[in-house]
Amino acid sequence: MICPDCRLELPHGSRFCKECGRKLDLLCSRCGSTVPADSKFCLGCGQDLRQPREHPPIDYQQPRSYTPKHLADRILTTRSAIEGERKFVTILFADVADSTAIFARFDPEVVHEIMDGCFRILLDCIHHYEGSINQFTGDGVMALFGAPIAHEDHAQRACHAALAIREALGPYRRLLQEKYGIDFTMRIGLHSGPVVVAAIGDDLRMDYTAQGDTANLASRMEVSAGPGEILASSQTYRLSRDFFVFAPEEMLQVKGRTMPVPAYRLLRAAEVQTRIGASTARGLTRFVGRGRELETLREAFAAVVAGEGQVVGIVGEAGVGKSRLLLEFRRSLPAGEAAWLEGHCLHYGGAMPYLPVLEVIRAFFGFKDGEGEQIIREKLRQRITDLDADLLHALPPFLDLLSIEAADDAFSRMEPQQKRKVTFEAIRDLLIRASQDQPLVVVVEDLHWIDRTTQELLDYMIHWLPRNRILLILLYRPEYTHPWGSRSYYRMVGLNQLSSSNSADLVDAILEGGDVVPELRELILSRTSGNPLFMEELTRSLLESGSIEKREDHFVLRRDVAGIEVPDTIHGIIAARMDRLEESLKRIMQVASVIGREFAFRILETIAGVKEGLKSQLINLQGLEFIYEKGLFPELEYIFRHALVQEVAYNSLLVSRRREIHEKISRAIEQLYPGRLEEFCEVLGYHYSLGGNLAKAYEYLKRSAKKAIRNNSLLEGTQVYRQAAEILAKMPQTDENRRELIDLVLSMRGPMFRVGDAVEYLPLLQNAEKLAEELGDITRKLQIRSALGVYYIYRGGNPQLGWRYLEDCFDREDIMHDVSLMVPIGFDLCTSSLLSGDWQRVNRIAPIIISLIERSRTQDSLFDRNASIHISIIAHLAISTIGCGDVVRGGQLLDKAFALASETDNLASRAYVEWARGVMLCFLDAQRAIGQMEQAIRYLSDSQNLLLQGVSWCWLGYAHCMNDKAGDGLGLIEKGLRMHTDLGVPYWLSFCHFFSSTAHFELGDMAKAREDAELALQCALNNDEKQVQGLTRAWLGRVLAATGQRQPGEAEDMLLQGIRQLQDLEILTQEAMCTMWLGELHAEIGQPDRAMQVLNSAEAMFRDLQMIHWQRRTARAMERLA
């Protein structure tokens, strides 16, 4: 007998359940009356209950008719907990092989008799493993395992049922062979996948929707199986392969699939084996067996107390106990010995700048939620004053971080890049000063979800940290990488799976209050392989399912190992635990999961619809260790104990229900925190997006993107801009929304080009161009086409098309007097011309644009760009002017650009001017070029200009080579080449390879010098970089002459071709360099007179151009020749 309430197996004739105390009754097979368990005759009809039961007729249209009562009761008891949820199940299809030919020989009554006997076998086998018959198909059935009765081992149960059917059909097949002369066999197919359980009626009829092709693929498996075979899909195979024997994989061509799908023939059950979870768990686990790691943290803290700052990285897979180790370390610190500041990265927080930093700041200053701006200002000022009045300069950046008006004119006028620099310095100064009073422990958890700005702040902190009493502890997963590993003050604490002895200790710690018998301990250890989360969740699942009981101070198994339902994966464990909760607790968990892993009580209370008892329900969930209290102040907050618990709860909800809750969360935040919406705009954008409120989602995402760009967090800004564009594209395509989308795409242009993230930008530009065309909006169309031109030249691999776009835009007469169009389009054309080597075009167009800007008094306008067009185009003109021979005039222009950039504090403009000065010095004065290019790289890094960073490292390496430091230079060039290659921008990759070739040439590696020179020329040809074509063609001739792999005449011809190309472009600086190489070639092939003549010519050119380094090099060559 089985108790219908607690599911305990009991001896036949039991009157009460010894576990839960329920009174047990019998069901009369004739009239259905309930009678006491010890009755001999039915009280309702007099049926002799001692006689063997006859099989009553089955109504296959009524599930109650064929479902055992104990299963029916369980379904009806638990149905409300799973209705309207997503479940992962295994579907079993079984039908009679060749049924049409067999049944054509018999009367319908005989066919019914045959199938009735077959169905009874199927029902017994399927119900034995607690599956449910969902459909009779005439000659077979469809059954589900995992719904409506939830089972974490649904795939195993389906496999067992399939094998039981095949075995039970053996005698029945022989019976039919003898009686009717037919060969009766069945085909069975299995597939595991998601379904949505809609409703379960009182008659047990279940409505469900299979997601994707879950049911279809199970049916296809059955159709493809041979008579007597069981065919499983790859999904079912992966879930059950440790417990069954399968034939090798075979590929099937399935109807509706373009590619063959793998399938596996189930042969037999295997002995119970150890199973390692298919996926790694996430979250917090019990702390056991980490004594050595804890000691490492204590040693690091001791060093900090002694005045030596330390960085500790706690790294490990999800579920191995990183956070628990941190908690134990914190508990081990003497009270008041250190200040503890902690921040967390969130899985959706990658586009939220300073997210964990804000948590640290709030903790440091003791801010409480709900406090008004004035109180925060006063607290901030008072705390800083108490610490050190000299730090009051940090007040504006901290207010800005908190989304509060700084009320500081100087700070407000700063460009975002400068604000970010000042903010970094403010955080530094605060932490350093605070650490002088007492050691600080600064913790950042989950770095694998870190935002780019916080990452850069950490990089910045680590440089100055070792001289201060600060312990920086960083928690992350193995996939997160960083450059700090070589630092002497960095320690890594790697957490692996627990050893066997420690795992046993953990089992004992979980099952407190009694000894664990060896059989139980071995079961848990063999099934979990040292993963703490696996052990903890499995043990609790066994406890809650009644598989473990305490007998005389010993925890023992209540039934055989083979009968215990051990979850296949962590997901299955948690889902099974959730399904065993009271319905109200489960619903609270699900609602809280939509808020996030961390959730505030006020928000949950607002949206949960629970008027009374919410806190007591949360206390119950804490007792069950699904959640724990994160903090009481500034307001009550909770956190899911494991990240995966939150994910499982969230994914169990229907999409429509999630959407509804996301919307409620958004409105609750607006209602509860009306004065802090700027602070919450990222979270509101996230929830409104998933809630389906597109207008609100777009509003907050756009605000979030602009906020990120203001903070110079360009990568996060571009990411959120893309999300905003996706949302806007889904909104009604009114003219207003279409114009808004075009403007949004134009706003994305600067950040996306600067960070090199332009791959996804092209379809946005193309769509915007189409929209502008449809709207007849000439202004927006020209702006988009200009951006397209730049894209095709830099990134799109089609420079000819790009030039056509730019030239068509610039040559239109209707933009000549429109400053808002002429300036940015002319700037795009000048920039592209400079980079491609058409410097004379720059010399013609740039003065026109500069004059137009100055006459219209728009010098301060950025024209929706990140850098000042006025300053940048003056720098463009300086480069082209110097390159074409007017060094004095070019130097004056550079000085002007530098002065303007310094006055405006526009970091992006300053970075470009510093870069331009560095490039020019590489031609003019190599000794000064090194320091200048190092300065330029710092500015480019601060302004997040990834587009120029890689090539700038190459320029720096080239400057080292020109200063006879080719070894050092090569390392820098290789770094820059990697950066530029990773960026995916083909433009100027030619220059990177050219610099690499020169370094290898100086080091005597001629084979590599030739390889890079050829690559440089090919890149220049592909990208239509005329200037680099001339330079690299000449250089390749020089390299070939030195290697002796070509006839001197061929090498000379190549050099001369390059010189002629540069002469056509009128780029005198590089023509002079190539001329010197030609002289060196003549010297090497034994033509001293001709060499001296050419070198004299080159030396004169260098002297006129004030190219000091090259003039000296040429003079040395002439001395050697003499």
Residue pairs with C-beta under 8 A, 6 or more apart in sequence:
1 9
1 10
1 11
1 12
1 13
1 14
1 24
1 37
2 8
2 9
2 10
2 70
3 10
3 17
3 19
3 20
3 22
3 24
4 22
4 69
4 70
4 73
4 74
5 17
5 20
5 22
6 17
6 19
6 20
6 22
6 546
7 74
7 546
8 17
8 18
8 19
8 20
8 546
9 559
10 17
10 18
10 24
13 37
13 38
14 24
14 37
15 23
15 24
15 36
15 37
15 38
16 22
16 23
16 24
17 24
19 546
24 37
25 34
25 35
25 36
25 37
26 34
26 35
26 36
26 37
26 39
26 49
27 33
27 34
27 35
27 69
28 34
28 35
28 42
28 44
28 45
28 47
28 49
29 47
29 53
29 54
29 56
30 42
30 45
30 47
31 42
31 44
31 45
31 47
33 42
33 43
33 44
33 45
35 42
35 43
35 44
35 49
39 49
40 48
40 49
40 50
41 47
41 48
41 49
42 49
55 120
58 65
58 66
58 116
58 119
58 120
58 123
59 65
59 66
60 66
60 119
60 136
62 203
63 132
63 133
63 203
63 204
63 205
63 206
64 72
64 203
64 204
66 119
66 123
66 133
67 75
67 127
67 132
67 133
67 204
68 127
71 127
71 130
71 132
71 149
72 204
74 149
75 132
75 148
75 149
75 200
75 204
76 200
76 202
76 204
78 148
78 149
78 150
78 579
79 148
79 200
80 583
81 579
81 581
81 583
81 586
82 147
82 148
82 150
82 197
82 200
82 579
83 197
83 198
83 199
83 200
84 196
84 197
84 198
84 199
84 654
84 657
85 196
85 197
85 652
85 653
85 654
86 194
86 195
86 196
86 197
86 211
86 651
86 652
86 653
86 654
87 146
87 147
87 150
87 194
87 195
87 196
87 197
87 652
88 146
88 154
88 192
88 193
88 194
88 195
88 571
88 572
88 575
89 144
89 145
89 146
89 147
89 154
89 192
89 193
89 194
89 195
89 214
90 144
90 145
90 146
90 154
90 155
90 157
90 158
90 190
90 191
90 192
90 236
90 239
91 142
91 143
91 144
91 145
91 158
91 190
91 191
91 192
91 193
91 210
91 214
91 215
91 218
92 126
92 131
92 141
92 142
92 143
92 144
92 145
92 158
92 161
92 162
92 188
92 189
92 190
92 218
93 140
93 141
93 142
93 188
93 189
93 190
93 218
93 219
93 221
93 222
94 122
94 140
94 141
94 143
94 162
94 165
94 186
94 187
94 188
94 189
94 222
95 137
95 139
95 140
95 141
95 186
95 187
95 222
96 102
96 115
96 118
96 139
96 140
96 184
96 185
96 186
97 185
97 186
97 187
97 226
97 227
97 228
98 227
99 139
102 182
102 184
103 111
103 114
103 139
105 182
106 114
106 180
110 180
114 176
114 180
114 184
115 138
115 139
117 172
118 169
118 172
118 184
118 186
119 136
119 141
121 165
121 168
121 169
121 172
122 133
122 141
122 143
122 165
123 133
124 168
125 161
125 164
125 165
125 168
126 132
126 133
126 141
126 143
126 161
126 165
128 161
128 164
129 145
129 157
129 158
129 160
129 161
129 164
130 145
130 149
130 151
130 157
131 143
131 144
131 145
131 157
131 158
131 161
132 143
132 144
132 145
132 147
132 148
132 149
132 204
132 206
133 141
133 142
133 143
134 142
134 143
134 144
134 206
134 208
135 141
135 142
140 186
140 222
142 215
142 218
142 219
143 158
143 161
144 195
144 206
144 208
145 151
145 154
145 155
145 157
145 158
145 161
146 154
146 157
147 195
147 197
147 206
147 208
148 197
148 200
148 206
150 575
150 576
150 579
151 157
151 565
151 576
152 541
152 565
152 566
152 567
152 568
152 569
152 572
152 573
152 575
152 576
153 565
153 566
153 567
153 568
153 572
154 192
155 190
155 192
155 236
155 239
155 240
155 568
156 239
156 240
156 243
156 244
156 568
158 190
158 192
158 236
159 190
159 230
159 232
159 236
159 240
159 243
159 244
159 266
159 269
160 269
162 188
162 190
162 230
162 266
163 230
163 266
163 268
163 269
165 186
165 188
166 186
166 188
166 228
166 230
169 184
169 185
169 186
172 184
173 183
173 184
173 185
176 182
176 184
177 183
177 184
183 227
185 227
185 228
186 227
186 228
187 222
187 223
187 225
187 226
187 227
187 228
187 229
187 231
188 222
188 225
188 229
188 230
188 231
189 218
189 219
189 220
189 221
189 222
189 223
189 224
189 225
189 230
189 231
189 232
190 218
190 221
190 230
190 231
190 232
190 233
190 236
190 266
191 214
191 217
191 218
191 221
191 232
191 233
191 235
191 236
192 233
192 235
192 236
192 239
193 210
193 211
193 212
193 213
193 214
193 217
193 235
194 210
194 211
194 212
194 214
195 208
195 209
195 210
195 211
195 214
195 215
196 208
196 209
196 211
196 654
197 206
197 207
197 208
198 206
198 207
198 208
198 209
199 206
199 207
200 206
200 207
210 216
213 256
216 256
217 233
217 254
217 261
218 233
220 252
220 254
220 255
220 256
220 261
221 231
221 232
221 233
221 263
222 231
224 231
224 252
224 254
224 263
225 231
225 265
229 265
230 265
230 266
231 263
231 264
231 265
231 266
232 240
232 246
232 263
232 264
232 265
232 266
233 261
233 262
233 263
233 264
234 249
234 261
234 262
234 263
234 264
236 264
237 246
237 262
237 264
238 278
239 278
239 568
240 568
241 264
242 270
242 273
242 274
242 275
243 269
243 270
243 272
243 273
243 275
244 266
244 267
244 268
244 269
244 270
245 266
245 267
245 268
245 269
245 270
246 264
246 265
246 266
246 267
247 264
247 265
247 267
248 264
249 262
249 263
249 264
250 262
250 263
250 264
250 265
251 260
251 261
251 262
251 263
252 260
252 261
252 262
252 263
253 260
254 260
254 261
272 561
272 562
274 526
274 527
274 529
275 527
275 566
275 568
276 529
277 531
277 534
277 568
277 569
277 570
278 568
278 569
279 569
279 570
279 571
280 317
280 318
280 319
280 531
280 570
281 318
281 319
281 531
281 533
281 534
281 537
281 570
281 642
281 644
282 318
282 319
282 533
282 642
282 643
282 644
282 647
283 318
283 319
283 323
283 533
283 640
283 641
283 642
283 643
283 644
283 645
284 321
284 323
284 324
284 641
284 642
285 319
285 320
285 321
285 324
285 532
285 533
285 536
285 642
286 321
286 324
286 506
286 509
286 510
286 532
286 536
287 321
287 324
287 325
287 327
287 328
288 498
288 502
288 505
288 506
288 509
288 532
289 498
289 499
289 501
289 502
289 503
289 505
289 506
290 321
290 324
290 325
290 328
290 495
293 314
293 325
293 493
293 495
294 325
294 328
294 329
294 332
296 312
296 491
296 493
297 312
297 325
297 329
297 473
297 493
298 329
298 332
300 310
300 312
300 471
300 491
301 310
301 329
301 333
301 338
301 439
301 441
301 471
303 310
303 489
304 310
304 439
304 469
304 470
304 471
305 337
305 439
305 469
307 469
308 466
308 489
309 465
309 466
309 467
309 468
309 469
309 470
309 471
309 472
309 489
310 465
310 466
310 470
310 471
310 472
310 489
310 490
310 491
311 462
311 465
311 472
311 473
311 474
311 484
311 487
311 489
311 490
311 491
312 471
312 472
312 473
312 474
312 490
312 491
312 492
312 493
313 473
313 474
313 475
313 476
313 482
313 484
313 490
313 491
313 492
313 493
314 322
314 325
314 326
314 473
314 474
314 475
314 476
314 493
314 495
315 322
315 475
315 476
315 477
315 478
315 480
315 492
315 493
315 494
315 495
316 322
316 477
316 478
316 494
316 495
316 496
317 477
317 478
317 495
318 477
318 533
318 643
318 644
319 531
319 532
319 533
319 534
319 570
319 642
319 644
320 495
320 496
320 497
320 531
320 532
320 533
321 495
321 532
322 445
322 475
322 495
323 445
323 475
324 532
325 493
325 495
326 443
326 445
326 473
326 475
330 340
330 441
333 340
333 441
336 438
337 438
337 439
338 438
338 439
338 440
338 441
338 471
339 364
339 434
339 438
339 439
339 440
339 441
340 441
340 443
341 360
341 363
341 364
341 440
341 441
341 442
341 443
342 359
342 360
342 363
342 442
342 443
342 444
342 445
343 355
343 356
343 357
343 358
343 359
343 360
343 443
343 444
343 445
344 355
344 356
344 359
344 444
344 445
344 446
344 598
345 355
345 356
345 444
345 445
345 446
345 447
345 448
345 449
345 450
345 451
345 454
346 352
346 355
346 446
346 449
346 596
346 597
346 598
347 446
347 449
347 597
347 643
348 596
348 686
349 355
349 449
349 451
349 682
350 449
350 450
350 451
350 716
350 719
351 451
351 682
351 704
351 708
351 716
351 717
351 719
351 720
351 723
352 451
352 682
352 683
352 704
352 716
353 451
353 452
353 453
353 454
353 707
353 708
353 711
353 713
353 716
354 401
354 451
354 453
354 454
354 457
354 711
355 451
355 454
356 444
356 445
356 450
356 454
357 401
357 427
357 454
357 457
358 401
358 402
360 442
360 444
361 398
361 401
361 402
361 427
362 634
364 383
364 430
364 434
365 379
365 380
365 383
366 379
366 383
367 376
367 379
367 402
367 634
368 633
368 634
368 635
369 600
369 634
369 635
369 673
370 634
370 635
371 379
371 634
372 675
373 404
373 405
373 675
376 402
376 404
377 399
377 404
380 395
380 398
380 399
381 392
381 395
384 391
384 392
384 394
384 395
384 430
385 392
387 430
387 433
387 434
387 437
388 433
391 429
391 430
391 433
393 426
394 425
394 426
394 429
394 430
395 406
395 408
396 406
396 407
396 408
396 411
396 422
397 406
397 411
397 419
397 422
397 423
397 426
398 426
398 430
399 405
399 406
399 407
400 406
400 411
400 419
400 423
401 423
402 679
403 676
403 678
403 679
406 412
411 419
411 422
413 905
414 422
414 905
415 904
415 905
415 906
415 907
415 908
416 709
416 710
416 711
416 712
416 907
417 712
417 906
417 907
417 908
417 942
417 943
417 944
418 905
418 907
419 710
419 711
419 712
420 453
420 711
420 712
420 713
420 942
421 907
421 942
423 711
424 456
424 457
424 460
427 457
427 461
428 460
428 461
428 464
431 440
431 442
431 461
431 468
431 470
432 464
432 468
432 470
434 440
435 468
435 469
435 470
436 468
436 469
438 469
439 469
439 470
439 471
440 469
440 470
440 471
441 470
441 471
441 473
442 470
442 471
442 472
442 473
443 472
443 473
443 474
443 475
444 450
444 454
444 458
444 472
444 473
444 474
444 475
445 475
446 475
446 476
447 455
447 474
447 475
447 476
447 480
447 482
448 476
448 477
448 479
448 480
450 458
450 480
451 713
451 716
452 713
452 714
452 715
452 716
453 708
453 711
453 712
453 713
453 716
458 472
458 474
459 483
461 472
462 472
462 484
462 487
462 490
465 472
465 489
466 487
466 488
466 489
484 490
485 492
496 530
497 529
497 530
497 531
498 506
498 530
498 531
498 532
498 535
499 530
500 525
500 530
502 530
503 525
503 528
503 530
503 535
504 521
504 525
506 532
506 535
506 536
507 516
507 521
507 524
507 525
507 535
507 539
508 515
508 516
510 535
510 536
510 539
510 540
511 539
511 543
511 548
511 555
513 550
513 553
514 550
514 553
514 554
514 555
515 553
515 554
515 555
516 554
516 555
517 554
517 555
517 556
517 557
519 556
519 557
519 561
520 548
520 555
520 556
520 557
523 557
523 561
523 564
524 535
524 538
524 539
524 542
525 535
527 534
527 538
527 566
528 534
528 535
528 538
533 570
533 642
533 644
534 570
534 573
537 567
537 570
537 573
537 574
537 577
538 566
538 567
538 573
539 548
540 577
540 625
541 567
541 573
541 576
541 577
542 548
542 564
542 566
544 577
544 580
545 565
545 576
545 580
546 558
547 557
547 558
547 559
547 564
547 565
548 555
548 556
548 557
548 558
549 555
549 556
549 558
550 556
557 564
565 576
567 573
567 576
570 644
571 644
571 648
574 642
574 644
574 645
574 648
575 648
575 652
577 624
577 626
578 586
578 589
578 648
578 649
578 652
579 586
581 589
581 624
584 610
584 617
585 617
585 620
585 621
585 624
588 604
588 608
588 610
588 614
588 617
588 618
588 621
589 621
589 626
589 627
589 645
589 649
590 649
590 650
590 652
590 653
591 604
591 607
591 608
591 661
592 599
592 604
592 608
592 627
592 638
592 640
592 646
592 649
593 640
593 645
593 646
593 647
593 649
593 650
593 653
594 650
594 653
594 658
594 661
594 662
594 665
595 603
595 604
595 607
595 665
596 646
597 639
597 640
597 643
597 646
598 630
598 637
598 638
598 639
598 640
599 637
599 638
599 639
600 635
600 636
600 637
601 614
601 615
601 618
601 635
601 636
601 637
601 638
602 635
602 636
602 668
602 672
603 665
603 668
603 669
603 672
604 614
604 638
605 614
606 664
606 668
606 671
606 672
607 661
607 664
607 665
607 668
608 614
610 617
618 627
618 638
621 627
622 628
622 629
622 638
625 641
626 640
626 641
626 645
627 638
627 639
627 640
627 641
627 645
628 638
628 639
628 641
629 636
629 637
629 638
630 637
630 638
630 639
631 637
640 646
640 649
650 658
653 661
658 690
659 690
659 691
659 692
660 691
661 691
662 687
662 688
662 689
662 690
662 691
662 692
663 687
663 688
663 691
663 692
663 693
664 691
665 687
665 691
666 684
666 687
666 688
666 691
666 693
666 696
669 680
669 683
669 684
669 687
670 677
670 684
673 679
673 680
677 684
678 703
678 707
681 700
681 703
681 704
681 707
682 700
682 704
682 707
682 720
684 696
684 700
685 697
685 700
685 701
685 703
685 704
685 720
685 723
685 724
688 696
688 697
688 700
689 697
689 701
689 723
689 727
691 697
694 727
694 728
694 730
694 731
695 731
697 727
698 724
698 727
698 728
698 731
701 720
701 723
701 724
701 727
702 724
702 744
704 720
705 717
705 718
705 720
705 721
705 724
705 747
706 717
708 714
708 716
708 717
708 720
709 717
709 751
709 866
712 907
712 942
712 943
712 944
713 944
714 751
714 754
714 755
714 944
715 755
715 757
715 944
717 751
718 748
718 751
718 752
718 755
718 757
721 744
721 747
721 748
721 751
721 752
722 748
722 760
722 764
724 744
725 741
725 744
725 745
725 748
725 764
728 737
728 740
728 741
728 744
729 741
729 767
731 737
735 775
738 771
738 774
738 775
739 771
739 775
739 777
739 780
741 767
741 768
741 771
742 768
742 771
742 772
742 777
742 780
742 784
743 780
745 764
745 765
745 767
745 768
745 784
745 787
746 768
746 780
746 783
746 784
746 787
746 864
747 864
748 761
748 764
749 761
749 787
749 864
749 865
750 864
750 865
750 866
750 867
751 866
752 758
752 761
753 790
753 794
753 947
754 866
754 908
754 943
754 944
754 945
754 946
754 947
755 944
755 946
755 947
756 946
756 947
756 983
756 984
756 985
758 791
758 794
758 795
758 985
759 795
759 984
761 791
762 791
762 795
762 796
765 784
765 787
765 788
765 791
766 788
768 780
768 784
769 781
769 784
769 785
769 788
772 780
772 781
772 784
773 781
778 814
779 820
779 821
782 809
782 812
782 815
782 821
782 825
783 821
783 824
783 825
785 805
785 808
785 809
786 805
786 806
786 809
786 824
786 825
786 828
787 828
788 802
788 805
789 801
789 802
789 803
789 804
789 805
789 806
789 809
789 828
789 829
789 832
790 802
790 806
790 828
790 831
790 832
791 802
792 798
792 799
792 801
792 802
792 805
793 799
793 802
793 803
793 806
793 832
793 835
793 836
793 987
793 1023
793 1024
794 802
794 832
794 835
794 985
794 986
794 987
795 984
795 985
795 986
795 987
796 802
797 986
797 1022
797 1023
799 836
799 1023
799 1024
800 1024
802 832
803 832
803 1024
806 825
806 828
806 829
806 832
807 829
809 815
809 825
809 828
809 829
810 825
810 826
810 829
810 845
815 821
815 822
815 825
816 822
819 852
819 853
819 856
819 858
820 863
822 849
822 852
823 849
823 852
823 853
823 858
823 863
823 869
824 863
824 864
824 865
824 869
826 845
826 848
826 849
826 852
826 873
827 849
827 863
827 865
827 869
827 872
827 873
829 841
829 845
830 841
830 842
830 845
830 846
830 849
830 873
830 876
830 877
831 872
831 876
833 839
833 841
833 842
833 845
834 842
834 876
834 879
834 880
835 987
835 988
835 1025
836 1023
836 1024
836 1025
836 1026
836 1027
837 1025
837 1026
837 1027
837 1028
837 1029
837 1030
837 1065
837 1067
838 1026
838 1027
838 1065
839 879
839 880
839 883
839 884
839 1027
839 1065
839 1066
839 1067
840 880
840 884
840 1065
840 1066
842 876
842 877
842 879
842 880
843 877
843 880
843 881
843 884
846 873
846 874
846 876
846 877
846 880
847 877
849 869
849 873
850 870
850 873
850 874
850 877
853 859
853 869
853 870
853 873
854 870
858 870
859 868
859 870
859 900
860 868
860 904
861 869
862 868
862 869
862 906
863 869
866 908
866 943
867 906
867 908
867 909
867 911
867 912
868 900
868 901
868 904
868 906
868 908
868 909
870 900
871 897
871 900
871 901
871 904
871 906
871 909
871 912
871 913
872 897
872 909
872 912
872 913
874 893
874 896
874 897
874 900
875 893
875 894
875 897
875 912
875 913
875 916
876 916
877 890
877 893
878 890
878 891
878 893
878 894
878 897
878 916
878 920
879 890
879 916
879 919
879 920
880 890
881 889
881 890
881 893
882 890
882 891
882 894
882 920
882 923
882 924
882 1069
883 890
883 923
883 1067
883 1068
883 1069
883 1070
884 1066
884 1067
884 1068
885 1066
885 1068
885 1069
885 1104
885 1105
887 924
887 1105
887 1106
890 920
894 913
894 916
894 917
894 920
897 913
897 916
898 913
898 914
898 917
900 909
901 909
901 910
901 912
901 913
902 910
907 939
907 942
907 943
908 943
908 945
910 939
910 943
911 936
911 939
911 940
911 942
911 943
911 945
911 948
912 945
912 948
914 932
914 935
914 936
914 939
914 940
915 933
915 936
915 939
915 940
915 948
915 952
917 932
917 936
918 929
918 932
918 933
918 935
918 936
918 952
918 955
918 956
918 959
919 933
919 955
921 928
921 929
921 932
921 933
921 959
922 929
922 933
922 955
922 958
922 959
922 962
923 1069
923 1070
923 1073
923 1107
923 1110
924 1105
924 1106
924 1107
924 1108
924 1109
925 1108
925 1109
926 959
926 962
926 963
926 1108
926 1109
927 963
927 1109
929 955
929 959
929 962
930 956
930 959
930 960
930 963
933 952
933 955
933 956
933 959
934 956
936 952
937 949
937 952
937 953
937 956
940 948
940 949
940 952
941 949
946 979
946 983
947 983
947 985
949 976
949 979
950 976
950 977
950 978
950 979
950 980
950 981
950 982
950 983
950 992
951 976
951 980
951 988
951 991
951 992
952 976
953 972
953 973
953 975
953 976
953 979
954 972
954 973
954 976
954 977
954 980
954 991
954 992
954 995
954 996
955 976
955 995
956 969
956 972
956 976
957 968
957 969
957 970
957 971
957 972
957 973
957 974
957 975
957 976
957 995
957 999
958 969
958 973
958 995
958 998
958 999
959 969
960 966
960 968
960 969
960 972
961 969
961 970
961 995
961 998
961 999
961 1002
962 1109
966 999
966 1002
966 1003
967 1003
969 999
969 1002
970 996
970 999
970 1000
970 1003
973 992
973 995
973 996
973 999
974 996
976 992
976 995
977 992
977 993
977 995
977 996
980 988
980 989
980 992
981 989
981 992
986 1019
986 1022
986 1023
987 1023
987 1025
988 1025
988 1028
989 1019
989 1023
990 1016
990 1017
990 1019
990 1020
990 1023
990 1025
990 1028
990 1032
991 1016
991 1028
992 1016
993 1012
993 1013
993 1015
993 1016
993 1019
993 1032
994 1012
994 1013
994 1016
994 1028
994 1031
994 1032
994 1035
996 1008
996 1012
997 1008
997 1009
997 1010
997 1011
997 1012
997 1013
997 1016
997 1035
997 1039
998 1009
998 1035
1000 1006
1000 1008
1000 1009
1000 1012
1001 1009
1001 1039
1001 1042
1006 1039
1006 1042
1006 1043
1007 1043
1009 1039
1009 1042
1009 1043
1010 1036
1010 1039
1010 1040
1010 1043
1010 1045
1013 1032
1013 1035
1013 1036
1013 1039
1014 1036
1016 1028
1016 1032
1016 1035
1016 1036
1017 1029
1017 1032
1017 1033
1017 1036
1019 1025
1019 1028
1020 1028
1020 1029
1020 1032
1021 1029
1026 1061
1026 1065
1027 1062
1027 1065
1027 1067
1027 1070
1029 1058
1029 1061
1030 1058
1030 1059
1030 1060
1030 1061
1030 1062
1030 1065
1030 1067
1030 1070
1030 1074
1031 1058
1031 1062
1031 1070
1031 1073
1031 1074
1032 1058
1033 1054
1033 1055
1033 1057
1033 1058
1033 1061
1034 1054
1034 1055
1034 1057
1034 1058
1034 1059
1034 1062
1034 1074
1034 1077
1034 1078
1035 1058
1035 1074
1035 1077
1036 1054
1036 1058
1037 1050
1037 1051
1037 1052
1037 1053
1037 1054
1037 1055
1037 1056
1037 1057
1037 1058
1037 1077
1037 1081
1038 1051
1038 1055
1038 1077
1038 1078
1038 1080
1038 1081
1040 1046
1040 1050
1040 1051
1040 1054
1041 1048
1041 1051
1041 1052
1041 1055
1041 1081
1041 1084
1041 1085
1042 1084
1048 1081
1048 1085
1051 1081
1052 1078
1052 1081
1052 1082
1055 1074
1055 1077
1055 1078
1055 1081
1056 1078
1058 1074
1059 1071
1059 1074
1059 1075
1059 1078
1062 1070
1062 1071
1062 1074
1063 1071
1068 1101
1068 1105
1069 1105
1069 1107
1071 1101
1072 1098
1072 1101
1072 1102
1072 1105
1072 1107
1072 1110
1073 1110
1075 1094
1075 1097
1075 1098
1075 1101
1076 1094
1076 1095
1076 1098
1076 1102
1076 1110
1076 1113
1076 1114
1076 1117
1078 1094
1078 1098
1079 1091
1079 1092
1079 1093
1079 1094
1079 1095
1079 1097
1079 1098
1079 1114
1079 1117
1080 1091
1080 1095
1080 1117
1081 1091
1082 1088
1082 1090
1082 1091
1082 1094
1083 1091
1083 1095
1083 1117
1083 1120
1083 1121
1088 1121
1091 1121
1092 1118
1092 1121
1092 1122
1095 1114
1095 1117
1095 1118
1095 1121
1096 1118
1098 1110
1098 1114
1099 1111
1099 1114
1099 1115
1099 1118
1101 1107
1102 1108
1102 1110
1102 1111
1102 1114
1103 1111
